[in-house]
Amino acid sequence: MADTTEKLKLPSKAILLERLRARFSQPHPAPLILFGNQKSGGTAIAGLLAAATGLRATLDLSGTKAPYFSQLMQGKVSLRTFVRRNAFSFSAPIIKDGSLTFVGEPLMEHFGLKRAGFIIRDPFDNIRSILDRLKLPGHLQSLDISTLKINRTWKSILSGEDIGLPKGHYIETLARRWLAATEFYERERHRLTLVRYDRFCADKRGTILWLAHTFNLSACHDVTALLDHPFQRRGTPTRDWEGFFGHDNMERITQICGSAAMRLGYYPPAFLQAAPAVAPLRQSRAKRSAASRP
């Protein structure tokens, strides 16, 4: 009965408003799209970039909520139709939505984009941030997603249903999601400017100015007062991966994300244990770097 009721739900007010606005909107001919997995820091980066440049930004589309994005991924709705139905969201000069990452290549082709941005976050930190957003622990050995009191969109993300991931342990699913996003970057790195979330946190103003310069945007507004503005609900950061995930779930993330993470320069202890040969290499680089300093 619950499934039948959910299928009969009417579209949300946000979707109805998007459809109405779309009738009177035209997609931007060449928007700057910032790709990246959910909870990679994209909302803050896109929001600050919009404030610095004075340009409008779409920070998450109503049209990527469940069940609409799954319909796109499954081919039930064409990309052209999807863009037309969300024309108001796509009319912004700056667009950020984590789900769009998983249709990144066809979306860039649709708009004829030669460049876009990609925001990356350490896989452990990214997965922790998603779970923190949902108020879920990271150490569980099993999780019945159907019983969770979270909205349908987050259920589809947590289960991987929205992008067609195989059913599995919730940590494995989130790790595969991070990997799928990262593999998109690796395939298209010649067209994607990499923005590291950790470097953004270390120098927010500098990152925004660099990003604006990279994409030939005029950063004419001072965003100093906005640098610590919470564009989304603040989480509870931690670097105690063992304490948050437990050994087994750390191992799950390492097995799935480890190789790709190391290729992108992320070396948490679990990755070094999984690939001991990397440790001496990193130490050697550190010694060379130290020796070169005046």
N, C-alpha and C positions, 0 to 999 in steps of 0.2 A: 504493500500500500504506500509506503514511504517513497519508493522509487516513482510510482505513478503520480503521486502528488507533486514531486519535484519536477517531473517532465511537463506538468501542466501549469507551472509557474509562469506568470506573465513577465515580460521584459521589465527590467528595473527602470526607474525614472531617469537614471543616468544614460541608459541605452536609448530610451525614447527621445531624450533631449539631443543626444548625439545624432540620431537618425534625422531629427528635425533640422538641426543645424547643417547637416550634410547636404540637405536639399538646396541650401543657399551658399555653399562653400566650394572652393576649388582647392585641391591639394597643392602644396607649395611645389614649384617646379624642380627645386633642388635643395631639399631640407638637409640640415646637418643631423644625422641620426647617430645617437650614442647607444651602441649595443653593450651587452654584458648581462650576465646572469642576474636573477632577482637578488636584491640585497647586496649588491656589489658597490654601493655608494653612488649609483647613477643619479638618483633624485637630487642629492646635494650638489653634485657636480653640474648637472644640467641646470638646476635652479640658480646657482651662483653665476654660471656662464650667461644665462638669460638676463640676470640682474646687471652684470657687468657690461653687457652689450646693448641692453635696452630692447632686446628682442623677445617675442613671445615664445614660450616653450610649452610643449605638451609633456606632462610628467605622468605617464601611464594613460593608456587608452581605455575607455569603457568597453570598446569592442574586443579587447583581448581577455575579458573576463569569461569564465565558464558559462555556457558551453560553446561560446562563439569561436574562441581560438582553436579549440579541438576540431571544429568543423573546417577551418582553414587547413590545419595540418593534415586532416584526413582527405582533403581534396573535395569535400562536399560544397565548398565555396571557393571560387577562384580568387587569386590575389587581387586581380583587377576589381572584382566586386567588393572584396574586403576593404580596399582602399577607398572605393567610392562610398561605401556605407559609413566610413569613418573619415569622410573628407574634411570635416572641421578639425579633427585632431591632427590630420596630416597637412593642414594648411599652415601650421606653425613653422617658423624657420628652424627651430630646434626641437627635436623629438627624442624622447627617452622612454623606452618600455622594455623591460627584460624579456618579455615573451617574443618580441620582434627579432631577437637574436637567433631564434630557431627557424626563422624564414629569412635570415640576413641576406643570403646570396640572391635569391629571386627578388627580394625587396630592393636591393641596390640596383639590380638590372632593370626593375620596373621604373625607377626614377632616373636611371642612367647615371648613377653616382660613381665617380672615380675614387672618392675618399669618404670615409666615415670614421667614427671613433669607437674604440672598444675598451671598456672598463674592466679591469681584472682585480680580483681579490684573492688572497691566500685561501685555498680550498677549505682548510679547517675553520678559518675565520668566517668565510662566506656561509658555510653550512651552519655554524653556530649562530650566526646572525639571523638566518631564516628560522631556526628553531626558537631563538629568543623572541622573534616577532610573534610566533605562534604560542609562546609560553609552554614549550615542550622541552623535556630533558633530552640529552644526547646519548645517554648510556643504556637505553632500553634494549633488550634483546628481541622484543616484538612490540608491535604497535598496531592496534585495530583503528585504522584511519576513519572508518565509517562511523565510529562512535564519538569522534571528536566534535566539539562545539566550535567549529571554525567554518568560515563560509565556503561555498562550493568551489570557488576559484582556488583557494589555498589547498583544499582537499585534492584538487586535480593536480596541483603542483607537487604536493607531498607524495602523491601516488605515482606521479609521472604520466598520468593519463593524458594530460593536455598535449604533450609532445610525443606520445606513443612509446614511452619507455616500458620495458618489461616489468611485470609485477615482481616485487622483491622486498627486502628489508628496507625500512624507510631511510636509513643512513646510506645504504647502497644506491637507492634511487636518487637521493640528493647529490651523491658523489658523481653518479652518471650524468646528472644534469649539468654539474660544473664542467665535467669532461666534454660533454657535447658542445657547450658554449665555447670552451677553450679550443676545441678542434676547429670550430668555425673561424676563430681568429687565426689559427695556424694555417688554414687553407687560404685565407685572404689577407695575410699579414702585409702584403705589398700594397693593399688598399686601405688598411685599417691602422689608425694611429692608436698606439697602446697607451692607456692611462692607468697607472698603478694606484690603487686606492690607498695603499700605505704611504706612498710618496705625496699624494694629495693631502692626507692627514698631517704630514710633516710640514707641508708648505702649501696651504690652501690658496692663498692669494697668488703665489707664484705659479701654481699649476693652472689656475684659471686664466691668468695673463698669457701663459705659454700656449694654452689650448686656443684662446682667441687668436693669437698670432698665427698659430699653425693653420687655422682654417680661415685666415684673412678676414677676421671680424674685428671691429673697432671696439675695444674695451674702454668706453668713455665714462663709465660710472665707477665710483669707488665702492667696493663691496666689503670694506673692512668691518663695518657694523653688522654684516650678515654672516661673517665667517663661522660663527658658532650657532647660527640659527638652526633649530631642529626641523629639517624639512620632513622628517618622519619621526615617529615615536622613538625616543632614545632607548637603546638596549642596555645590556649589562656586559660590557666587554670583558674578556678574560683571555689569557694566553696559557692557562692551565688546561691544555688539551686532555691530558690523562684524567684530570678531575672531572671535566665536562663530559667527555665521550666514553671514558673507560677504555681499557686495553683493546677489547674485541672490536669496538666500533672505530677506534683509531686505526686498527689494522685494516678494516674495511675501506676506509678513506684512502689509506696509503696504497693498497693494492690497486684501486681503481684510478686514483688521481696522481699517484706518485711520479710516474715517468713524465707526464705532461707538466706537472708542477715544477719539477727540476729543470725542464727545458726552459721554463719561464723565470727561473731564478728563485723559486721558493724552496727553502731547505729546512723545514721543521725537523726536529730530532727523529721523528718516525720515518721520514724519508731517508735520512742518513743511515738509519739502522737497516732499512730495506735495501739500500744500495751503498755499502760501505766504501766503495771505490770513489764515491763523490767527495767524501770527507777530506782525504789527502789533497785532492784537486782544489777544493775550496781553501784549505789551509795554505797551499802553495800560492794561490792567487792573493790571499791576504798578506803573506810575507812579501811578495813582490810589490804590492801596493804600498806597504809600510816602508819598504826600502827606497821607494821612489820619492817619498815625501821629503821636503827640505828639512 
